[in-house]
Amino acid sequence: MKYGALPHDQKMKTKVVFVGAGPGDPELLTVRGKREIEDADVIIYAGSLIHTDMLKYARGDAILIDSHGKNREEIFAIYEKFAKEGKKVVRLHSGDLSFYSAIQEQMEFLILRDIPFEIIPGVTSFSAASASLKREFTSPGVSQTLIITKPFGKTGKPEKESIKELSDHGATMIIFLGIQLISDVVSELRAGYPPETPVAVVHKASWREEKIIRGTLKEIAEKVEKAGIKSQSVIIVGEVLEKSGVSKLYSGIRNHEINTKLAQKDEIMNQKKIAIFSLAQKSVALAEKVKGVLSDKGFDAELICSEKISCEGGKKVKSIFNTIRESFRERRNIVAILPMGVVVRAIEPKKKTKDPWVICIDERGKYVIPVLNGHRGANKFSKLIAEGISAQAVITTSD
């Protein structure tokens, strides 16, 4: 179909209004959006994404058009047809229109045809997800950055914007249009986030059919597949789903108490998981002694040894180096009776507020050295272990 420009006398009488219809709940439609629907001659909506209760606001004589199954050219033809007739067209898009709404090419078409248009923003689905999860996606000391992205398909990948590359930042990540590719998404996320990173999937946020799947990065794909969720979902990744900080705007005794309790809870949970590594046969007895010291204090300490040595009661692994790296990524605290250089190369530290603590002990059991995160547990546990095995704790950070 060949499109022609509107006659001059009609240009100021008609327009197209793009309305962000929100995440689904009709009550989350903005007041301005509702008013535009009430005033529309024609309403174009996606029946699979827009709650049909919103159409109750339309006039009795309004023309309702479901865009499902229609291609871009057909939608453009509708705009032009009714614009020439002097009709006001409202195009309802789910969520907000500022991203992943595909209205840019529609706006460009309208500009070329001299058809006036307006944009009415809406509530995003990730805002509704935040409300359902009862979590703020930015939190002081945890994450102050929000990354909004999606897997790349036919449109191609802009340089340095893959999920794998973005995951290196460790910020809170919101992923759209990725639920059908959940296994691939998780694989990319694992490049930057530890396997124990909290993840939430919110399906049809704010709808009656809303479902929330919670888990960690290492298990979320299996949980989503088991739940049979394949569409209309937003994926949220990040420590903010469990941890909280305190804004200076509302600092005070009460907030300080809340933050302290949350921090203590996080620390206690984190300290419980301790992996003790022994590479050589001559250090096994020392490793067992360290395990006994920690177990007596109520900590979950596991002895891990090379498969090449005898290690009764310990877990044997083929590669100590790779197992240290994997344990670190899983946020397990580490006591390694190994050369410090080997441990440092294995752990690849990223961020002190997220990384677990790491301690090294020489094979003779004389020195206990906090290598990483001294103030977040390593110093305290170095002193505890040193006292238990009659060694010296070498603390290099200031008290």
Secondary structure as GFF3:
##gff-version 3
##sequence-region A 1 399
A	DSSP	alpha_helix	8	11	.	.	.	ID=ss1
A	DSSP	beta_strand	16	20	.	.	.	ID=ss2
A	DSSP	three_ten_helix	26	28	.	.	.	ID=ss3
A	DSSP	alpha_helix	31	39	.	.	.	ID=ss4
A	DSSP	beta_strand	42	45	.	.	.	ID=ss5
A	DSSP	three_ten_helix	52	57	.	.	.	ID=ss6
A	DSSP	beta_strand	63	66	.	.	.	ID=ss7
A	DSSP	alpha_helix	72	84	.	.	.	ID=ss8
A	DSSP	beta_strand	89	93	.	.	.	ID=ss9
A	DSSP	alpha_helix	104	112	.	.	.	ID=ss10
A	DSSP	beta_strand	117	120	.	.	.	ID=ss11
A	DSSP	alpha_helix	125	133	.	.	.	ID=ss12
A	DSSP	beta_strand	146	149	.	.	.	ID=ss13
A	DSSP	alpha_helix	163	166	.	.	.	ID=ss14
A	DSSP	three_ten_helix	167	169	.	.	.	ID=ss15
A	DSSP	beta_strand	172	175	.	.	.	ID=ss16
A	DSSP	three_ten_helix	179	181	.	.	.	ID=ss17
A	DSSP	alpha_helix	182	189	.	.	.	ID=ss18
A	DSSP	beta_strand	198	203	.	.	.	ID=ss19
A	DSSP	beta_strand	211	216	.	.	.	ID=ss20
A	DSSP	alpha_helix	220	227	.	.	.	ID=ss21
A	DSSP	beta_strand	233	237	.	.	.	ID=ss22
A	DSSP	three_ten_helix	239	241	.	.	.	ID=ss23
A	DSSP	three_ten_helix	248	250	.	.	.	ID=ss24
A	DSSP	alpha_helix	253	271	.	.	.	ID=ss25
A	DSSP	beta_strand	273	278	.	.	.	ID=ss26
A	DSSP	three_ten_helix	281	283	.	.	.	ID=ss27
A	DSSP	alpha_helix	284	296	.	.	.	ID=ss28
A	DSSP	beta_strand	300	306	.	.	.	ID=ss29
A	DSSP	beta_strand	315	317	.	.	.	ID=ss30
A	DSSP	alpha_helix	320	329	.	.	.	ID=ss31
A	DSSP	beta_strand	333	337	.	.	.	ID=ss32
A	DSSP	alpha_helix	340	347	.	.	.	ID=ss33
A	DSSP	beta_strand	358	361	.	.	.	ID=ss34
A	DSSP	beta_strand	367	372	.	.	.	ID=ss35
A	DSSP	three_ten_helix	374	376	.	.	.	ID=ss36
A	DSSP	alpha_helix	378	389	.	.	.	ID=ss37
A	DSSP	beta_strand	392	393	.	.	.	ID=ss38
###
